[in-house]
Amino acid sequence: MEIVRVGVLGLIGVLFATHLRQSKPEYSYLITFGICIAIFLVSLRYVENLLLQIGSIRYLVKDNGSYYKTLLKVIGITYICEFCAEICSDAGYKAIAGQIEVFGKITILLSGMPILLALLETMHGFIGG
């Protein structure tokens, strides 16, 4: 039921921020940022379980850990870019938020390229080329 707590926390934060937006916009941004950090900290409790689940993938793939590291890197890039882009977007800087998202997508593509190449080499080997 943690999702209910996080949802209620988010809604309360939005209500406070909306109420203060007209009279004290700087407090509205601080409340928004604080709620984002609080929800992020609640999410960190689940990271250990997530890493254990991803670790089971590592044993199935049987490599030296490069796929595992790449997967963790891509997940990290995704969350960091999404978090930063949402903060920029909430502050009214949608152009900067869009550029952060584009940079994140390009970085994820480049990070996953070795896995794509290994997959294509494996498929090429199966085909007999």
C-alpha positions, 0 to 999 in steps of 0.5 A, a space after each residue: 500500500 506504499 503506492 497509496 501513501 506516495 499518491 496521497 503525498 503527491 496530491 497534498 503537495 500539489 494542493 499546497 503548491 497550487 494554493 501558494 502559486 498565486 501569492 508566493 510562487 517561490 514557496 510553490 516551487 520549493 514545495 514541488 521540489 521537496 515533494 519530488 525529493 520525498 517521493 524519490 527517497 521513498 523509492 530508494 527503499 525498493 532499489 535493493 530489491 530491484 538490484 536483486 531482481 536484476 542480479 538474477 538476470 545476470 546469472 541467466 545471461 552468463 557474461 562478465 557483467 557488462 550487460 548487467 552494468 549496461 542495464 543499471 546504467 540505462 536505468 540510472 540515465 532514464 531516471 535522472 533525465 526524467 527527474 531533471 526534465 520534469 523539474 525544468 518543465 514544472 519551472 516553465 522551461 520546457 525547451 530545456 526539459 526537451 533537450 535533457 530528454 533528447 540527451 538522455 535518449 541519445 545516451 541510452 542509445 549509445 549505452 545499449 549499442 554494445 548489446 545490440 551489436 552482440 545480439 546481431 553477431 549472435 543472430 548472424 552466427 545462427 543464420 550461418 553468415 
